[in-house]
């Protein structure tokens, strides 16, 4: 509810026109509303898939701009920016299709995409798009004018505040408000799109990751095409996506943290053969899946207490005070060997299945016995050959689930 109230407040203030003293502002307000709607649709559709968004929209704006005015386009809409992005997209497409036949080569590339390409897309593409749209909405000729407006102080006189000072203060406040709201929307929507790549990276099934990315790009295509055909319907779809993104913000943020830590560990394990072997008495980094009162994919550390209990410590948003949760007796859990990473599991002996309680890091692969000894768990069990699609679907929806074990 607090997140939803913040979102509603941001959207209300974002559509408040700039206050002016001139009575002939009705038409300007209408044009301003249309500009804001177009800007919001552009920011939202680009944030869900920055590489695809800047390529498609950059090429669209470039070829629909008269030749004499193309030099005035921002850098992100010029061919020297989006043509290399298109080339990168072609390489990613080849990786996601033909790379499925060589998973040992593809997985490090998936990790590099999550760790470097996606984060670079947020900083180098999504953020400039937001600033460019704010510039257009405010009617500035360049980003320099936008920053000058936001950073300069209003003119204050000793006795009264002149109309020019009021206008300047309101203009600067509106520019700052639009920028903050745009960056917040772009970041939250980007988190949701980024989650698709994280789920694709951890998928052990060939070509399922390609399907996940196709779903994300389909969302972009629907938003972009709808905004062109029917601006009002496109705005409605964008607002719907923004609301959904804010509602699932916690899940998307935990997935992003999981993806960053996991991608770094996967690169270290596959490229440099790195391995983390914890010693007795040390804590083991892990991600929760089925722990009471702990959100799924929460990053924290597992440790065995002297009394034989397993404790999980974590910090809210990674910066809050440490919280500790009692998981249970250490001897009730086992270490499950996985294809890409091991897990801490709880066996269900009557059904021949197990529940995944914690996901460990890829650098713990091959060090399962050290993890077992450090956490005083019962044994190490091979869980690499489990029922695939059903297990993955539970992992996506629930953060872990029961898996039957093959003999």
N, C-alpha and C positions, 0 to 999 in steps of 0.2 A: 504493500500500500504506500509506504513513503516514496518508493521509486516511481510509482505511478503518479503521485501528486507532483513530484519534481518534474516529471515529463510533461504533465498537463500545464504546469506553470510555465515551462520553457516554451511550449508551443503557443500559449496565449500571448506571452510577451513577444515572441518572434513575429507575430502577425500584427502587433501594434504599430501603426505607421508613425513616421517621424512627425513630431508636433511642429506646426508652423503657424504663423500669424496670418498668413494670406488666406482669404476666404475661398480662393479658387484652387483648393487642394483636392477636391473630390476626384477629378480625373487622375491626378497624380497618385492618390491613394489606391485607386483601382489598378493602375499600372504597377504600382509597388507590390500589390497583392499578387499580381500575375508573375512578377519577377521572383517573389519569394517562393511561390508554388513551383516554378521551374527550377529554382535553385535547390529547393528541398528534394525534388525528384532526382536531380543530377547528383547531389551528394549521397542520397540513399542508394541509388542504383550503382554508383561507383564504389561505395564503401563495401557492398556485399561481395564484390569481386574487383578489386582495384586494377589488376592487369587487364582484364577483359574490358572493364569500364572505360579506362583512359584510352585504350586502343580504339574501341568502337566510337565513343563520343568525340575523341580527338579527331579521328578521320572524318566523322560526320560534320563537325563544325568547320573543319578546314575546307572541305570540298563544297560546303554551302555558304562560304564566305567569298565575296567578290575578290578577284585577284589583287586589286589595288589595296585591299584592306587586310590581306593575309599577314603582312608584316607586323600588324598591330595585335595579332592573336598572342595569347600567353604561351609560354614555352611548352606547357603540357598539351597544347593543341597543335603543335607544329610537327611535321613529319620527322624531324631529327630526334624527337622525343618518343613518339608512339611507334615508329617503324621498328626500332630495336626491341620494344616491348612485344610487338607482334612476333618477331623472330624468337623471342624467349617463350612465348606462348606455344609456338610450333614445337619447340624442343620439349616443353612440358607435355604436350599432347603425345608426342612420340614416346616419351618416358612412360606415360600412363597407359598406353596401348601396347606397344611392342615390348616395353619393359616388363610387362607381366610374365613374360617367358624367362626372365632372368631376375628373380626376386633379390638375390644377393647383391646385385648391382643397383636395382631399383630402390630398395629401402634406404640406402644412404642418400640417394637423390631426393627421395621423399622427405627425409629428415632435413636436408639442406633447404628444401623449398619452405618447410614450416619454420625453420629457424632463421633463415636469412631473407628469402624472397618475400615472404608474407609480411614480415616486419618492415622490410624496406618499402613494400607497397603502401603500408600505412603512413610512413613518414614522408616518402618521396612522391606519393601519388594522392592519397586521400586528403592529407593536410593541405597541399597546394590547391586541390580542387575546392575545398571549403573556403580558403582565402580568396580564390578567384571568384567564386559565386558571391561572397560578401561584397567584394569590390564591385561587381556588376549591379547587385541590388542597391548598393549605396550610391551608385552613379559616379564612382571615382574612375580615373583614367589609368591608374596603375596601382600596384601594391604599395609603392612608396607613399602615395597620397593616403592610402588607407591607414598605414602605420603612423604617418604623421598626424592624422586626425585622432587616432587613439592615444597617442603618446603626448601630444601637446596639451597644455593647460588652458582652460577658458579664460577669457579676458575679464578680470574683476576690477571694478572701480571702487573708490573709497565710499561714495554715498549710495550708489545703486548698482545693480547688475544690468548692464545694457542688453537690449534685445539681441545684439550680435553675440554677446557672451552666453545668453540663454540658449540660442540656436546652436552655438558651437558645443556647449556642454551636452545638449540633447543628442546632437549628431554623433559625438564621440561615444556617449553611453550606448546609443543604438548600435553603433559599429562593434563595440566590445560585446554587447549582448548577442548580436548575430554570430560573431566569431566563436564565442564560448558555446552557444547552443549548437552551432554547426559542428564544432569539433567533438562535442559530447555525442551527438547523433552519429557522426561518422565513426567514432571509436566503438560505440555500442553495437552498431550494425556490422562493423568490421569484425568484431569478436564472434558474432554468429557465423559470418562467412568463413572466418578462420577455423572455426570448429569443424567444418566439413573437411578441411585439409588435415586436421589432426586425426579425425576418425579414419580418413583414408590412409594416413601413415601407419596407424596401428592395426589396420585390417590385414590379417594373414591370408586373405583369400584373393587370388588373382582377379583383376578387372572389377572387383567390387568397389575399389577406390575410384576407378574411372566413373562408375555409376554415381557415386556420392558427389563428385565434382560436377558431373553433368546436371544433377539436381540443382546445385548452387548456381550454375551458369544459366539454367532455365529460369530461375527466379529473377536473375538480372535481365534476361531477355524479355520476360513478361512485363517487368517494371518499365524498361526503356521503351518498348513498343507501345505499351498502353499510354505512357506519358506523351508520346508523339501523336497518337491517334485521338486520344481523348484526355486532355490535360486534367480535367476534373476527376475522372476515374483513376488516372495515374496518380494524382495527389492522394486520393483515398487509399489506394493500394500501398503507397509509400508510408502514409501515416499508420496503416495497419501493421506494416512490417516494423516500423519504429516502435510501436506499442509492444508488439510481441518481443522484440529485441530487448527492450527494457525489462519486460517481465521475466525473461530467461537470462538476465545479465549475470546472476550468480553462477548458474550452470556454465555459461559460456566463458566466464572469467576463469573458473576452475579448470575447464577444458583447455584453455589457452596456457595456463601455468603448467598443466600436465604435459601439453604438447611441447613447450619450450624445454622443460627438464628432460622429457623422454627423448626428444630429438637430439639434444646434446649428448645424452648417454648413449644413444644408438650410434651416433657418429664415432664416439670414442671407442665403443665396443667393436664395431665392424671395420673401421678404418685403421685404428691404432691398437686393436686387441687389448684395450684397457679393461681392467677387472678390479672391482672394489671388494676386498675381503675384510669384513668387519672383525675386530678382535673382541674377546670377551669383555663385557662391561660397557661396550660402546652402543650407541643407538644406530638404527638402520633407517634411512629415508624411505618413505613409502607413500602411496596414495590410497586413501580409504575407498572401499566399495560398499561394504555392508557392516557399518558400525553404528550403533544406536546413538542418536542425537548428533551425528557428525555428517555433514553433507557429503555426497559422493564425490570422489576425486579431490578431496581435500588433502593438501600436501602437509606432511608432518614427519615425525620420527617415532619409530618403534623401539621399545626398550624393555628388557626383562628385569623386573624388580627382584630383590633378594628373596622375597617370600614366594617366588614362583609364579607371579602374575605378569601378564603382558599389558603394558601401558602404551598409549598413543598420545603424543603431545603435538599440538598444532597451534598456530596463531591465526586469528581471523584476519583475512586480507593480507596475510604474511607479515603484518606489522603490529598487530594487537598483542595484548598480554597472552602468555602461553596458557593453553587449556589442556588439561590432562583427562583422558578417558580410560577407564578400566575396560579392557577387551575381554579378559577371561584368563583362565589358567593356561600357561604356556604349553603345557603337555597336551592340551586339547586341540592344538593346531599343528599343521605341517607346512613344509615348503613344497610348492608344486613347481616342477620344471616346465617352463614354457618354451615356445619356439623362439620368441624374441626377448622375453623377459620372464623371470620367475614370479611366483605369487605366494602369499601366505593364505592357506586354505583351511577350511573346517570340514573334515570328512563327515559324510552321512553314510555310515556303514550299512544300514538296513537297505538302502537303495543303491549302493555301489556308486554314489555320486559325491560331489563336494561343493561347497560354497566358497567362492573367492572373497576373502575378507579384505586383503590388501594387495595392491599391485606394487611390485618392487621395480627397480630400475634395470635397463638392459645391461649395465655394467656389473650386475649381480649374477648374470648368466655364467654358469661355470663355477660360481662360488656359493652354490646352494648349501653345501655342507657347512661352510663357515657361517652363513646366515643362520642356519639351524642351531648351531652350537652357541652363537652369540645370543639368540633369542630364546634358547632352551626349548625349542620345539620338538615334537615327537620324532619325526622322520622326514626324509626327502622322498617325494613321490613324483613319478613321471606323468605329467598331464598334457604332454605335447600332442597326443592323438585323441582329441575330443570332437564331439559333433560340431561341425563348423558353423553353418549359417545361423542355427538356433543360438549357439553360444555367443556369436558376434552380435546378434540382434539384442540379446539380453545385456551384453556389455554396453551397447549404444544407449539403450533405453534405461537401464538400471545401474550401470556402472559395475556390473559383475553379476554372475548368476551361477546356477547349478550347471555342472557339465558332467556328463557320463564319461567314465574312464574305460578306454578300450584295453583289452588284454593283449 
